[in-house]
Amino acid sequence: KTCPSHHTEVYAGVMAGQHYIRRGGMVDYLCAPLDPEFLDPVSGHQSLLNIISKVEYETFTSQKWKDLQQHEAPCVVCQRPAQGSNE
């Protein structure tokens, strides 16, 4: 979970996506920050239909990866340097 050389780390986090038991939501994963900011919270009861969940390793059938069982999958968001113009 490091950026390539000459790239700047924007933030590190954990992979997130739709909960495995839910259907009809997001397909791709995203990199969620470890300390999210809720800048515009909405009071009251919120629907549970589209929940974003952290991604965890499920390795219980593999002896090789057993130490990763139930650990969160890390990620990092990187910014590449500005590219020059061809004009």
Contacts in CASP RR format, 6 or more apart in sequence:
PFRMAT RR
TARGET T0000
AUTHOR 0000-0000-0000
METHOD contacts of the structure
MODEL  1
KTCPSHHTEVYAGVMAGQHYIRRGGMVDYLCAPLDPEFLDPVSGHQSLLN
IISKVEYETFTSQKWKDLQQHEAPCVVCQRPAQGSNE
1 12 0 8 1.000
1 13 0 8 1.000
1 74 0 8 1.000
1 75 0 8 1.000
1 76 0 8 1.000
2 9 0 8 1.000
2 76 0 8 1.000
3 9 0 8 1.000
3 76 0 8 1.000
3 78 0 8 1.000
4 78 0 8 1.000
4 80 0 8 1.000
6 80 0 8 1.000
6 81 0 8 1.000
7 78 0 8 1.000
7 79 0 8 1.000
7 80 0 8 1.000
7 81 0 8 1.000
8 78 0 8 1.000
8 79 0 8 1.000
8 81 0 8 1.000
9 76 0 8 1.000
9 77 0 8 1.000
9 78 0 8 1.000
9 79 0 8 1.000
10 77 0 8 1.000
10 78 0 8 1.000
10 79 0 8 1.000
11 31 0 8 1.000
11 33 0 8 1.000
11 34 0 8 1.000
11 76 0 8 1.000
11 77 0 8 1.000
12 34 0 8 1.000
12 74 0 8 1.000
12 75 0 8 1.000
12 76 0 8 1.000
12 77 0 8 1.000
13 31 0 8 1.000
13 32 0 8 1.000
13 33 0 8 1.000
13 34 0 8 1.000
13 74 0 8 1.000
13 75 0 8 1.000
13 76 0 8 1.000
13 77 0 8 1.000
14 31 0 8 1.000
14 32 0 8 1.000
14 34 0 8 1.000
14 54 0 8 1.000
14 55 0 8 1.000
14 72 0 8 1.000
14 73 0 8 1.000
14 74 0 8 1.000
14 75 0 8 1.000
15 29 0 8 1.000
15 30 0 8 1.000
15 31 0 8 1.000
15 32 0 8 1.000
15 54 0 8 1.000
15 55 0 8 1.000
15 72 0 8 1.000
15 73 0 8 1.000
15 74 0 8 1.000
15 75 0 8 1.000
16 29 0 8 1.000
16 30 0 8 1.000
16 31 0 8 1.000
16 32 0 8 1.000
16 52 0 8 1.000
16 53 0 8 1.000
16 54 0 8 1.000
16 55 0 8 1.000
17 26 0 8 1.000
17 28 0 8 1.000
17 29 0 8 1.000
17 30 0 8 1.000
17 52 0 8 1.000
17 53 0 8 1.000
17 55 0 8 1.000
18 24 0 8 1.000
18 25 0 8 1.000
18 26 0 8 1.000
18 27 0 8 1.000
18 50 0 8 1.000
18 51 0 8 1.000
18 52 0 8 1.000
18 53 0 8 1.000
19 51 0 8 1.000
19 53 0 8 1.000
22 49 0 8 1.000
22 50 0 8 1.000
22 51 0 8 1.000
25 50 0 8 1.000
26 50 0 8 1.000
26 52 0 8 1.000
29 55 0 8 1.000
29 75 0 8 1.000
30 52 0 8 1.000
31 75 0 8 1.000
31 76 0 8 1.000
31 77 0 8 1.000
32 52 0 8 1.000
32 54 0 8 1.000
54 72 0 8 1.000
54 73 0 8 1.000
55 72 0 8 1.000
55 73 0 8 1.000
56 70 0 8 1.000
56 71 0 8 1.000
56 72 0 8 1.000
56 73 0 8 1.000
57 65 0 8 1.000
57 68 0 8 1.000
57 69 0 8 1.000
57 70 0 8 1.000
57 71 0 8 1.000
57 72 0 8 1.000
57 73 0 8 1.000
58 69 0 8 1.000
58 70 0 8 1.000
59 65 0 8 1.000
59 66 0 8 1.000
59 68 0 8 1.000
59 69 0 8 1.000
60 66 0 8 1.000
60 69 0 8 1.000
END
